[in-house]
Amino acid sequence: MKRRDLIKQLEAAGFIKIRDDGKHSIYKAGNKRAVQVPRHREINENTVKQILKDAGLK
């Protein structure tokens, strides 16, 4: 999955970028757990699934 598609999903769920750390961007929504999104053009499907699970979207 492309990074920008994952970010669109997170932002649609109310997540906002709070900071950039090294090779990751950190997104958070209200009281939900913060999630890290790697800064790569393509993100492995298993990584995407885990990010969405951590975000409470799956």
C-alpha distance matrix in Angstrom:
0.0 3.8 6.4 8.5 6.9 7.2 10.5 11.6 11.4 13.4 15.8 16.5 17.5 19.9 18.3 19.5 19.0 22.1 21.8 20.2 21.0 20.9 17.3 15.9 16.2 17.9 17.5 20.2 21.6 25.3 26.4 23.0 21.8 20.1 16.5 15.2 12.0 11.9 12.3 10.2 8.5 5.6 5.5 6.8 6.5 10.0 9.6 7.5 10.2 12.9 12.1 12.3 15.3 16.9 16.5 18.3 15.8 15.6
3.8 0.0 3.8 5.5 5.4 6.7 8.9 10.2 11.2 12.9 14.6 15.8 17.4 19.2 17.4 18.0 17.1 20.3 19.8 18.0 19.3 19.1 15.7 14.5 14.4 16.6 16.4 19.5 21.1 24.9 26.4 23.3 22.1 19.9 16.5 14.8 11.2 10.8 10.2 8.2 5.8 4.6 6.1 9.0 9.8 13.0 11.7 9.6 13.0 15.0 13.4 13.9 17.3 18.3 17.4 19.7 17.4 17.9
6.4 3.8 0.0 3.8 5.4 5.2 6.3 8.7 10.1 10.7 12.3 14.3 15.7 16.8 14.6 14.7 13.5 16.6 16.1 14.3 15.7 15.9 12.7 11.1 10.7 13.0 13.0 16.3 18.2 21.9 23.5 20.6 19.3 16.7 13.5 11.6 7.9 7.9 7.3 6.6 5.6 5.9 6.2 9.8 11.0 13.4 11.1 9.1 12.8 14.0 11.6 12.6 16.1 16.3 15.3 18.1 16.3 17.4
8.5 5.5 3.8 0.0 3.8 5.4 5.0 6.1 8.7 9.8 10.3 12.1 14.3 15.3 13.5 13.4 12.7 16.3 16.2 15.0 17.2 17.9 15.1 13.2 11.8 13.9 13.1 16.2 17.6 21.3 23.4 20.8 20.2 17.6 14.9 13.6 10.1 10.9 9.8 9.7 8.0 9.1 9.9 13.3 13.9 16.5 14.3 11.8 15.1 16.5 13.7 14.0 17.7 17.9 16.2 18.8 16.6 18.3
6.9 5.4 5.4 3.8 0.0 3.8 5.4 5.1 6.4 8.8 10.0 10.6 12.7 14.6 13.5 14.4 14.6 18.2 18.7 17.9 19.9 20.7 17.8 15.6 14.2 15.6 14.2 16.7 17.5 21.2 23.1 20.3 20.0 18.0 15.2 14.6 11.4 12.8 12.5 12.0 10.2 9.8 10.0 12.7 12.2 15.0 13.6 10.4 13.0 15.2 12.8 12.1 15.9 16.9 15.0 16.9 14.2 15.6
7.2 6.7 5.2 5.4 3.8 0.0 3.8 5.4 5.2 6.4 8.7 9.9 10.9 12.8 11.2 12.5 12.6 16.0 16.6 16.0 17.6 18.7 15.9 13.2 11.9 12.7 11.3 13.7 14.8 18.5 20.1 17.0 16.4 14.5 11.6 11.3 8.4 10.5 11.2 11.4 10.7 10.0 8.8 11.2 10.6 12.6 10.7 7.5 10.1 11.7 9.1 8.6 12.4 13.1 11.4 13.7 11.4 12.9
10.5 8.9 6.3 5.0 5.4 3.8 0.0 3.8 5.4 5.0 6.0 8.4 9.8 10.6 8.7 9.2 9.3 12.8 13.7 13.5 15.8 17.4 15.1 12.2 9.9 10.6 8.9 11.5 12.6 16.4 18.4 15.9 15.5 13.2 10.9 10.6 8.1 10.5 10.8 12.0 11.7 12.0 11.3 14.2 14.1 15.8 13.3 10.5 13.1 14.0 10.6 10.5 14.2 14.0 11.7 14.4 12.6 14.9
11.6 10.2 8.7 6.1 5.1 5.4 3.8 0.0 3.8 5.5 5.2 6.0 8.6 9.9 9.4 10.3 11.5 15.2 16.6 16.8 19.3 21.0 18.8 16.0 13.5 13.9 11.6 13.4 13.5 17.1 19.5 17.2 17.6 15.8 13.9 14.2 11.8 14.3 14.2 15.0 14.0 14.2 13.8 16.5 15.8 17.9 16.0 12.7 14.8 16.2 13.2 12.0 15.7 16.0 13.2 15.2 12.7 15.2
11.4 11.2 10.1 8.7 6.4 5.2 5.4 3.8 0.0 3.8 5.6 5.2 6.4 9.0 8.8 11.1 12.7 16.1 17.8 18.3 20.4 22.2 19.9 16.8 14.6 14.3 11.6 12.7 12.4 15.9 17.8 15.1 15.6 14.6 12.6 13.7 11.9 14.8 15.7 16.3 15.6 15.0 13.8 15.7 14.3 16.0 14.4 10.8 12.1 13.7 11.0 8.9 12.5 13.3 10.5 11.8 9.0 11.5
13.4 12.9 10.7 9.8 8.8 6.4 5.0 5.5 3.8 0.0 3.8 5.4 5.1 6.6 5.3 7.8 9.6 12.7 14.7 15.6 17.7 19.9 18.1 14.6 12.0 11.1 8.0 8.9 8.9 12.5 14.4 11.8 12.3 11.0 9.5 11.0 10.0 13.4 14.7 16.2 16.3 16.0 14.3 16.4 15.4 16.4 14.1 11.1 12.4 12.9 9.5 8.1 11.4 11.2 8.0 10.2 8.5 11.6
15.8 14.6 12.3 10.3 10.0 8.7 6.0 5.2 5.6 3.8 0.0 3.8 5.3 5.0 4.7 6.1 8.6 11.9 14.3 15.7 18.4 20.9 19.4 16.1 12.9 12.0 8.7 9.4 8.8 12.2 14.9 13.2 14.2 12.7 11.9 13.3 12.3 15.5 16.0 17.8 17.6 18.0 17.0 19.5 18.8 20.0 17.6 14.6 16.1 16.7 13.2 11.9 15.0 14.6 11.1 13.1 11.6 14.9
16.5 15.8 14.3 12.1 10.6 9.9 8.4 6.0 5.2 5.4 3.8 0.0 3.8 5.4 7.3 9.5 12.4 15.5 18.1 19.5 22.1 24.5 22.8 19.5 16.5 15.6 12.1 12.2 10.6 13.5 16.1 14.3 16.0 15.2 14.5 16.3 15.2 18.4 19.1 20.4 19.8 19.7 18.7 20.8 19.4 20.8 19.1 15.6 16.5 17.7 14.6 12.4 15.3 15.6 12.1 13.0 10.7 14.0
17.5 17.4 15.7 14.3 12.7 10.9 9.8 8.6 6.4 5.1 5.3 3.8 0.0 3.8 5.9 9.3 12.4 14.9 17.8 19.5 21.7 24.4 22.9 19.2 16.4 14.7 11.0 10.2 8.0 10.7 12.9 10.9 12.9 12.9 12.6 15.1 14.8 18.4 19.8 21.3 21.3 20.8 19.1 20.8 19.2 19.9 18.2 15.0 15.3 15.8 13.0 10.5 12.8 12.8 9.1 9.6 8.0 11.6
19.9 19.2 16.8 15.3 14.6 12.8 10.6 9.9 9.0 6.6 5.0 5.4 3.8 0.0 3.8 6.6 10.2 12.3 15.6 17.8 20.3 23.4 22.4 18.7 15.5 13.4 9.6 8.2 5.6 8.1 11.1 10.0 12.2 11.9 12.5 15.0 15.1 18.8 19.9 22.0 22.2 22.4 20.8 22.9 21.8 22.3 20.1 17.2 17.9 17.9 14.6 12.9 15.0 14.2 10.4 11.6 11.0 14.8
18.3 17.4 14.6 13.5 13.5 11.2 8.7 9.4 8.8 5.3 4.7 7.3 5.9 3.8 0.0 3.8 6.9 9.1 12.1 14.2 16.6 19.6 18.7 15.1 11.8 9.6 5.8 5.0 4.3 7.8 10.5 8.9 10.1 8.7 9.2 11.4 11.7 15.4 16.6 19.0 19.7 20.1 18.3 20.6 20.0 20.3 17.7 15.2 16.4 15.8 12.3 11.5 13.8 12.3 8.8 11.2 11.1 14.7
19.5 18.0 14.7 13.4 14.4 12.5 9.2 10.3 11.1 7.8 6.1 9.5 9.3 6.6 3.8 0.0 3.8 6.2 9.3 11.7 14.6 17.7 17.3 13.9 10.2 8.4 5.3 5.6 6.3 9.2 12.1 11.3 11.9 9.7 10.3 11.5 11.8 15.0 15.6 18.4 19.3 20.3 19.0 21.7 21.8 22.3 19.2 17.1 18.9 18.2 14.4 14.4 16.8 14.9 11.9 14.7 14.7 18.2
19.0 17.1 13.5 12.7 14.6 12.6 9.3 11.5 12.7 9.6 8.6 12.4 12.4 10.2 6.9 3.8 0.0 3.8 5.8 7.9 11.0 14.1 14.0 10.7 6.9 5.8 4.3 6.5 8.9 11.7 14.1 13.1 12.7 9.5 9.6 9.7 9.8 12.6 12.8 16.0 17.3 18.8 17.6 20.6 21.3 21.7 18.3 16.8 19.0 18.0 14.2 15.2 17.7 15.5 13.2 16.5 16.7 19.9
22.1 20.3 16.6 16.3 18.2 16.0 12.8 15.2 16.1 12.7 11.9 15.5 14.9 12.3 9.1 6.2 3.8 0.0 3.8 7.3 9.9 13.5 14.3 11.3 7.9 5.8 5.7 6.7 9.5 11.3 13.3 12.9 12.2 9.0 10.2 10.4 11.6 14.1 14.6 18.1 20.0 21.5 20.1 22.8 23.7 23.7 20.2 19.1 21.2 19.6 15.9 17.3 19.2 16.4 14.5 17.8 18.7 21.9
21.8 19.8 16.1 16.2 18.7 16.6 13.7 16.6 17.8 14.7 14.3 18.1 17.8 15.6 12.1 9.3 5.8 3.8 0.0 3.8 6.5 10.0 11.2 8.8 6.1 5.4 7.4 9.6 12.9 14.9 16.4 15.7 14.2 10.6 11.0 9.9 10.9 12.4 12.4 16.2 18.5 20.3 19.1 22.0 23.5 23.4 19.7 19.2 21.7 19.9 16.5 18.5 20.5 17.6 16.4 20.0 20.9 23.7
20.2 18.0 14.3 15.0 17.9 16.0 13.5 16.8 18.3 15.6 15.7 19.5 19.5 17.8 14.2 11.7 7.9 7.3 3.8 0.0 3.8 6.6 7.7 6.0 4.4 6.1 9.1 12.1 15.6 18.0 19.4 18.1 16.1 12.3 11.6 9.2 9.5 9.9 9.4 13.2 15.8 17.8 16.9 19.9 21.9 22.0 18.2 18.1 21.0 19.4 16.2 18.7 20.8 18.2 17.4 21.2 21.8 24.2
21.0 19.3 15.7 17.2 19.9 17.6 15.8 19.3 20.4 17.7 18.4 22.1 21.7 20.3 16.6 14.6 11.0 9.9 6.5 3.8 0.0 3.8 6.0 5.2 5.9 7.2 10.9 13.7 17.4 19.7 20.4 18.9 16.3 12.7 11.8 9.0 9.9 9.5 9.8 13.4 16.6 18.2 17.0 19.4 21.7 21.3 17.6 18.3 21.0 18.9 16.2 19.2 20.9 18.1 18.1 21.9 22.8 24.8
20.9 19.1 15.9 17.9 20.7 18.7 17.4 21.0 22.2 19.9 20.9 24.5 24.4 23.4 19.6 17.7 14.1 13.5 10.0 6.6 3.8 0.0 3.8 5.7 8.0 10.3 14.0 17.1 20.8 23.3 23.9 22.2 19.3 15.8 14.3 10.9 11.0 9.3 9.0 12.0 15.4 17.3 16.4 18.7 21.6 21.3 17.6 18.8 21.8 19.9 17.6 20.9 22.6 20.1 20.5 24.3 25.0 26.6
17.3 15.7 12.7 15.1 17.8 15.9 15.1 18.8 19.9 18.1 19.4 22.8 22.9 22.4 18.7 17.3 14.0 14.3 11.2 7.7 6.0 3.8 0.0 3.8 7.1 10.1 13.5 16.9 20.5 23.4 24.1 21.9 19.1 15.6 13.3 9.5 8.6 6.0 5.6 8.4 11.9 13.5 12.7 15.1 18.1 18.1 14.6 15.8 18.9 17.4 15.3 18.6 20.6 18.6 19.0 22.7 23.0 24.3
15.9 14.5 11.1 13.2 15.6 13.2 12.2 16.0 16.8 14.6 16.1 19.5 19.2 18.7 15.1 13.9 10.7 11.3 8.8 6.0 5.2 5.7 3.8 0.0 3.8 6.5 9.7 13.1 16.7 19.7 20.4 18.1 15.5 11.9 9.6 5.9 5.3 4.3 5.4 8.8 12.1 13.3 11.8 14.3 16.6 16.5 12.8 13.4 16.5 14.8 12.2 15.3 17.4 15.3 15.4 19.1 19.5 21.1
16.2 14.4 10.7 11.8 14.2 11.9 9.9 13.5 14.6 12.0 12.9 16.5 16.4 15.5 11.8 10.2 6.9 7.9 6.1 4.4 5.9 8.0 7.1 3.8 0.0 3.8 6.6 10.2 13.7 16.7 17.9 15.9 13.9 10.1 8.3 5.7 5.2 6.4 6.9 10.5 13.0 14.4 13.1 16.0 17.7 17.9 14.1 13.8 16.7 15.3 12.0 14.5 16.9 14.6 13.9 17.7 18.0 20.2
17.9 16.6 13.0 13.9 15.6 12.7 10.6 13.9 14.3 11.1 12.0 15.6 14.7 13.4 9.6 8.4 5.8 5.8 5.4 6.1 7.2 10.3 10.1 6.5 3.8 0.0 3.8 6.8 10.5 13.3 14.2 12.4 10.3 6.5 5.7 4.6 6.3 8.9 10.4 13.8 16.2 17.1 15.1 17.5 18.7 18.3 14.7 14.2 16.4 14.5 11.1 13.3 15.2 12.4 11.5 15.2 16.1 18.6
17.5 16.4 13.0 13.1 14.2 11.3 8.9 11.6 11.6 8.0 8.7 12.1 11.0 9.6 5.8 5.3 4.3 5.7 7.4 9.1 10.9 14.0 13.5 9.7 6.6 3.8 0.0 3.8 7.1 10.3 11.8 9.9 8.8 5.6 5.4 6.4 7.6 11.0 12.5 15.5 17.2 17.8 15.9 18.2 18.6 18.5 15.2 13.8 15.6 14.2 10.5 11.6 13.7 11.2 9.2 12.8 13.4 16.4
20.2 19.5 16.3 16.2 16.7 13.7 11.5 13.4 12.7 8.9 9.4 12.2 10.2 8.2 5.0 5.6 6.5 6.7 9.6 12.1 13.7 17.1 16.9 13.1 10.2 6.8 3.8 0.0 3.8 6.6 8.0 6.6 6.5 4.4 6.5 9.0 10.9 14.5 16.2 19.2 20.8 21.2 19.0 20.9 20.8 20.4 17.3 15.8 16.9 15.2 11.8 12.2 13.6 10.9 8.4 11.4 12.7 16.0
21.6 21.1 18.2 17.6 17.5 14.8 12.6 13.5 12.4 8.9 8.8 10.6 8.0 5.6 4.3 6.3 8.9 9.5 12.9 15.6 17.4 20.8 20.5 16.7 13.7 10.5 7.1 3.8 0.0 3.8 6.2 5.4 7.5 7.3 9.3 12.3 13.9 17.6 19.3 22.0 23.2 23.3 21.2 23.0 22.3 22.0 19.3 17.4 17.9 16.6 13.4 12.7 14.0 11.8 8.6 10.5 11.7 15.3
25.3 24.9 21.9 21.3 21.2 18.5 16.4 17.1 15.9 12.5 12.2 13.5 10.7 8.1 7.8 9.2 11.7 11.3 14.9 18.0 19.7 23.3 23.4 19.7 16.7 13.3 10.3 6.6 3.8 0.0 3.8 5.5 8.4 9.2 12.1 15.3 17.3 21.0 22.7 25.6 26.9 27.1 24.8 26.5 25.7 25.1 22.6 20.8 20.9 19.4 16.5 15.8 16.4 14.0 11.2 12.4 14.1 17.6
26.4 26.4 23.5 23.4 23.1 20.1 18.4 19.5 17.8 14.4 14.9 16.1 12.9 11.1 10.5 12.1 14.1 13.3 16.4 19.4 20.4 23.9 24.1 20.4 17.9 14.2 11.8 8.0 6.2 3.8 0.0 3.8 6.6 8.8 12.0 15.5 18.1 21.6 23.9 26.7 28.3 28.2 25.5 26.7 25.9 24.7 22.3 21.0 20.6 18.7 16.3 15.7 15.4 12.8 10.8 11.5 14.2 17.2
23.0 23.3 20.6 20.8 20.3 17.0 15.9 17.2 15.1 11.8 13.2 14.3 10.9 10.0 8.9 11.3 13.1 12.9 15.7 18.1 18.9 22.2 21.9 18.1 15.9 12.4 9.9 6.6 5.4 5.5 3.8 0.0 3.8 6.4 9.0 12.7 15.2 18.8 21.4 23.8 25.5 25.0 22.1 23.2 22.2 21.0 18.7 17.3 16.8 14.9 12.6 12.0 11.7 9.0 7.1 8.0 10.8 13.7
21.8 22.1 19.3 20.2 20.0 16.4 15.5 17.6 15.6 12.3 14.2 16.0 12.9 12.2 10.1 11.9 12.7 12.2 14.2 16.1 16.3 19.3 19.1 15.5 13.9 10.3 8.8 6.5 7.5 8.4 6.6 3.8 0.0 3.8 6.4 10.0 13.0 16.3 19.1 21.7 23.7 23.2 20.1 21.0 20.4 18.9 16.3 15.6 15.3 12.8 10.6 11.1 10.6 7.1 6.5 8.5 11.5 13.9
20.1 19.9 16.7 17.6 18.0 14.5 13.2 15.8 14.6 11.0 12.7 15.2 12.9 11.9 8.7 9.7 9.5 9.0 10.6 12.3 12.7 15.8 15.6 11.9 10.1 6.5 5.6 4.4 7.3 9.2 8.8 6.4 3.8 0.0 3.8 6.9 9.9 13.2 15.8 18.6 20.8 20.7 17.9 19.3 19.4 18.2 15.1 14.5 15.2 12.7 9.8 11.1 11.6 8.2 7.3 10.5 12.7 15.2
16.5 16.5 13.5 14.9 15.2 11.6 10.9 13.9 12.6 9.5 11.9 14.5 12.6 12.5 9.2 10.3 9.6 10.2 11.0 11.6 11.8 14.3 13.3 9.6 8.3 5.7 5.4 6.5 9.3 12.1 12.0 9.0 6.4 3.8 0.0 3.8 6.6 9.9 12.8 15.3 17.4 17.1 14.2 15.6 15.7 14.7 11.4 10.9 12.0 9.7 6.5 8.6 9.7 6.7 6.4 10.1 11.5 13.6
15.2 14.8 11.6 13.6 14.6 11.3 10.6 14.2 13.7 11.0 13.3 16.3 15.1 15.0 11.4 11.5 9.7 10.4 9.9 9.2 9.0 10.9 9.5 5.9 5.7 4.6 6.4 9.0 12.3 15.3 15.5 12.7 10.0 6.9 3.8 0.0 3.8 6.4 9.4 12.0 14.7 14.6 12.0 13.7 14.8 14.0 10.3 10.4 12.5 10.3 7.3 10.4 12.0 9.4 9.7 13.4 14.3 15.9
12.0 11.2 7.9 10.1 11.4 8.4 8.1 11.8 11.9 10.0 12.3 15.2 14.8 15.1 11.7 11.8 9.8 11.6 10.9 9.5 9.9 11.0 8.6 5.3 5.2 6.3 7.6 10.9 13.9 17.3 18.1 15.2 13.0 9.9 6.6 3.8 0.0 3.8 6.4 8.7 11.0 11.1 8.8 11.3 12.6 12.8 9.1 8.7 11.7 10.6 7.5 10.2 12.7 11.2 11.0 14.6 14.5 16.0
11.9 10.8 7.9 10.9 12.8 10.5 10.5 14.3 14.8 13.4 15.5 18.4 18.4 18.8 15.4 15.0 12.6 14.1 12.4 9.9 9.5 9.3 6.0 4.3 6.4 8.9 11.0 14.5 17.6 21.0 21.6 18.8 16.3 13.2 9.9 6.4 3.8 0.0 3.8 5.8 8.9 9.3 7.5 10.1 12.5 12.8 9.2 9.9 13.2 12.2 10.0 13.1 15.4 14.2 14.5 17.9 17.7 18.8
12.3 10.2 7.3 9.8 12.5 11.2 10.8 14.2 15.7 14.7 16.0 19.1 19.8 19.9 16.6 15.6 12.8 14.6 12.4 9.4 9.8 9.0 5.6 5.4 6.9 10.4 12.5 16.2 19.3 22.7 23.9 21.4 19.1 15.8 12.8 9.4 6.4 3.8 0.0 3.8 6.8 8.7 8.5 11.8 14.5 15.6 12.3 12.5 16.1 15.7 13.3 15.9 18.7 17.5 17.3 20.8 20.2 21.6
10.2 8.2 6.6 9.7 12.0 11.4 12.0 15.0 16.3 16.2 17.8 20.4 21.3 22.0 19.0 18.4 16.0 18.1 16.2 13.2 13.4 12.0 8.4 8.8 10.5 13.8 15.5 19.2 22.0 25.6 26.7 23.8 21.7 18.6 15.3 12.0 8.7 5.8 3.8 0.0 3.8 5.5 6.3 9.6 12.7 14.3 11.7 11.9 15.7 15.9 14.1 16.6 19.4 18.9 19.0 22.1 21.1 21.9
8.5 5.8 5.6 8.0 10.2 10.7 11.7 14.0 15.6 16.3 17.6 19.8 21.3 22.2 19.7 19.3 17.3 20.0 18.5 15.8 16.6 15.4 11.9 12.1 13.0 16.2 17.2 20.8 23.2 26.9 28.3 25.5 23.7 20.8 17.4 14.7 11.0 8.9 6.8 3.8 0.0 3.8 6.7 10.1 12.7 15.1 13.1 12.6 16.3 17.4 15.6 17.3 20.5 20.6 20.2 23.1 21.5 22.2
5.6 4.6 5.9 9.1 9.8 10.0 12.0 14.2 15.0 16.0 18.0 19.7 20.8 22.4 20.1 20.3 18.8 21.5 20.3 17.8 18.2 17.3 13.5 13.3 14.4 17.1 17.8 21.2 23.3 27.1 28.2 25.0 23.2 20.7 17.1 14.6 11.1 9.3 8.7 5.5 3.8 0.0 3.8 6.6 9.1 11.8 10.5 10.0 13.5 15.0 13.9 15.5 18.4 19.0 19.0 21.5 19.8 19.9
5.5 6.1 6.2 9.9 10.0 8.8 11.3 13.8 13.8 14.3 17.0 18.7 19.1 20.8 18.3 19.0 17.6 20.1 19.1 16.9 17.0 16.4 12.7 11.8 13.1 15.1 15.9 19.0 21.2 24.8 25.5 22.1 20.1 17.9 14.2 12.0 8.8 7.5 8.5 6.3 6.7 3.8 0.0 3.8 6.4 8.5 6.7 6.6 10.1 11.2 10.5 12.4 15.0 15.6 16.0 18.5 17.0 17.0
6.8 9.0 9.8 13.3 12.7 11.2 14.2 16.5 15.7 16.4 19.5 20.8 20.8 22.9 20.6 21.7 20.6 22.8 22.0 19.9 19.4 18.7 15.1 14.3 16.0 17.5 18.2 20.9 23.0 26.5 26.7 23.2 21.0 19.3 15.6 13.7 11.3 10.1 11.8 9.6 10.1 6.6 3.8 0.0 3.8 5.5 5.2 6.3 8.8 10.1 10.7 12.5 14.3 15.5 16.6 18.6 17.2 16.3
6.5 9.8 11.0 13.9 12.2 10.6 14.1 15.8 14.3 15.4 18.8 19.4 19.2 21.8 20.0 21.8 21.3 23.7 23.5 21.9 21.7 21.6 18.1 16.6 17.7 18.7 18.6 20.8 22.3 25.7 25.9 22.2 20.4 19.4 15.7 14.8 12.6 12.5 14.5 12.7 12.7 9.1 6.4 3.8 0.0 3.8 5.4 5.0 6.2 8.7 9.9 10.6 12.2 14.2 15.2 16.5 14.8 13.4
10.0 13.0 13.4 16.5 15.0 12.6 15.8 17.9 16.0 16.4 20.0 20.8 19.9 22.3 20.3 22.3 21.7 23.7 23.4 22.0 21.3 21.3 18.1 16.5 17.9 18.3 18.5 20.4 22.0 25.1 24.7 21.0 18.9 18.2 14.7 14.0 12.8 12.8 15.6 14.3 15.1 11.8 8.5 5.5 3.8 0.0 3.8 5.4 5.1 6.3 8.7 10.0 10.5 12.3 14.2 15.4 14.5 12.7
9.6 11.7 11.1 14.3 13.6 10.7 13.3 16.0 14.4 14.1 17.6 19.1 18.2 20.1 17.7 19.2 18.3 20.2 19.7 18.2 17.6 17.6 14.6 12.8 14.1 14.7 15.2 17.3 19.3 22.6 22.3 18.7 16.3 15.1 11.4 10.3 9.1 9.2 12.3 11.7 13.1 10.5 6.7 5.2 5.4 3.8 0.0 3.8 5.4 5.2 6.2 8.7 9.8 10.5 12.3 14.2 13.7 12.9
7.5 9.6 9.1 11.8 10.4 7.5 10.5 12.7 10.8 11.1 14.6 15.6 15.0 17.2 15.2 17.1 16.8 19.1 19.2 18.1 18.3 18.8 15.8 13.4 13.8 14.2 13.8 15.8 17.4 20.8 21.0 17.3 15.6 14.5 10.9 10.4 8.7 9.9 12.5 11.9 12.6 10.0 6.6 6.3 5.0 5.4 3.8 0.0 3.8 5.4 5.1 6.2 8.5 9.9 10.5 12.3 11.0 10.5
10.2 13.0 12.8 15.1 13.0 10.1 13.1 14.8 12.1 12.4 16.1 16.5 15.3 17.9 16.4 18.9 19.0 21.2 21.7 21.0 21.0 21.8 18.9 16.5 16.7 16.4 15.6 16.9 17.9 20.9 20.6 16.8 15.3 15.2 12.0 12.5 11.7 13.2 16.1 15.7 16.3 13.5 10.1 8.8 6.2 5.1 5.4 3.8 0.0 3.8 5.5 5.2 6.1 8.6 9.8 10.6 9.4 7.8
12.9 15.0 14.0 16.5 15.2 11.7 14.0 16.2 13.7 12.9 16.7 17.7 15.8 17.9 15.8 18.2 18.0 19.6 19.9 19.4 18.9 19.9 17.4 14.8 15.3 14.5 14.2 15.2 16.6 19.4 18.7 14.9 12.8 12.7 9.7 10.3 10.6 12.2 15.7 15.9 17.4 15.0 11.2 10.1 8.7 6.3 5.2 5.4 3.8 0.0 3.8 5.5 4.9 6.1 8.5 9.7 10.0 8.9
12.1 13.4 11.6 13.7 12.8 9.1 10.6 13.2 11.0 9.5 13.2 14.6 13.0 14.6 12.3 14.4 14.2 15.9 16.5 16.2 16.2 17.6 15.3 12.2 12.0 11.1 10.5 11.8 13.4 16.5 16.3 12.6 10.6 9.8 6.5 7.3 7.5 10.0 13.3 14.1 15.6 13.9 10.5 10.7 9.9 8.7 6.2 5.1 5.5 3.8 0.0 3.8 5.4 5.1 6.1 8.7 8.8 9.2
12.3 13.9 12.6 14.0 12.1 8.6 10.5 12.0 8.9 8.1 11.9 12.4 10.5 12.9 11.5 14.4 15.2 17.3 18.5 18.7 19.2 20.9 18.6 15.3 14.5 13.3 11.6 12.2 12.7 15.8 15.7 12.0 11.1 11.1 8.6 10.4 10.2 13.1 15.9 16.6 17.3 15.5 12.4 12.5 10.6 10.0 8.7 6.2 5.2 5.5 3.8 0.0 3.8 5.5 5.0 6.2 5.2 5.8
15.3 17.3 16.1 17.7 15.9 12.4 14.2 15.7 12.5 11.4 15.0 15.3 12.8 15.0 13.8 16.8 17.7 19.2 20.5 20.8 20.9 22.6 20.6 17.4 16.9 15.2 13.7 13.6 14.0 16.4 15.4 11.7 10.6 11.6 9.7 12.0 12.7 15.4 18.7 19.4 20.5 18.4 15.0 14.3 12.2 10.5 9.8 8.5 6.1 4.9 5.4 3.8 0.0 3.8 5.3 5.1 5.8 5.1
16.9 18.3 16.3 17.9 16.9 13.1 14.0 16.0 13.3 11.2 14.6 15.6 12.8 14.2 12.3 14.9 15.5 16.4 17.6 18.2 18.1 20.1 18.6 15.3 14.6 12.4 11.2 10.9 11.8 14.0 12.8 9.0 7.1 8.2 6.7 9.4 11.2 14.2 17.5 18.9 20.6 19.0 15.6 15.5 14.2 12.3 10.5 9.9 8.6 6.1 5.1 5.5 3.8 0.0 3.8 5.4 7.7 8.4
16.5 17.4 15.3 16.2 15.0 11.4 11.7 13.2 10.5 8.0 11.1 12.1 9.1 10.4 8.8 11.9 13.2 14.5 16.4 17.4 18.1 20.5 19.0 15.4 13.9 11.5 9.2 8.4 8.6 11.2 10.8 7.1 6.5 7.3 6.4 9.7 11.0 14.5 17.3 19.0 20.2 19.0 16.0 16.6 15.2 14.2 12.3 10.5 9.8 8.5 6.1 5.0 5.3 3.8 0.0 3.8 5.5 7.9
18.3 19.7 18.1 18.8 16.9 13.7 14.4 15.2 11.8 10.2 13.1 13.0 9.6 11.6 11.2 14.7 16.5 17.8 20.0 21.2 21.9 24.3 22.7 19.1 17.7 15.2 12.8 11.4 10.5 12.4 11.5 8.0 8.5 10.5 10.1 13.4 14.6 17.9 20.8 22.1 23.1 21.5 18.5 18.6 16.5 15.4 14.2 12.3 10.6 9.7 8.7 6.2 5.1 5.4 3.8 0.0 3.8 5.7
15.8 17.4 16.3 16.6 14.2 11.4 12.6 12.7 9.0 8.5 11.6 10.7 8.0 11.0 11.1 14.7 16.7 18.7 20.9 21.8 22.8 25.0 23.0 19.5 18.0 16.1 13.4 12.7 11.7 14.1 14.2 10.8 11.5 12.7 11.5 14.3 14.5 17.7 20.2 21.1 21.5 19.8 17.0 17.2 14.8 14.5 13.7 11.0 9.4 10.0 8.8 5.2 5.8 7.7 5.5 3.8 0.0 3.8
15.6 17.9 17.4 18.3 15.6 12.9 14.9 15.2 11.5 11.6 14.9 14.0 11.6 14.8 14.7 18.2 19.9 21.9 23.7 24.2 24.8 26.6 24.3 21.1 20.2 18.6 16.4 16.0 15.3 17.6 17.2 13.7 13.9 15.2 13.6 15.9 16.0 18.8 21.6 21.9 22.2 19.9 17.0 16.3 13.4 12.7 12.9 10.5 7.8 8.9 9.2 5.8 5.1 8.4 7.9 5.7 3.8 0.0
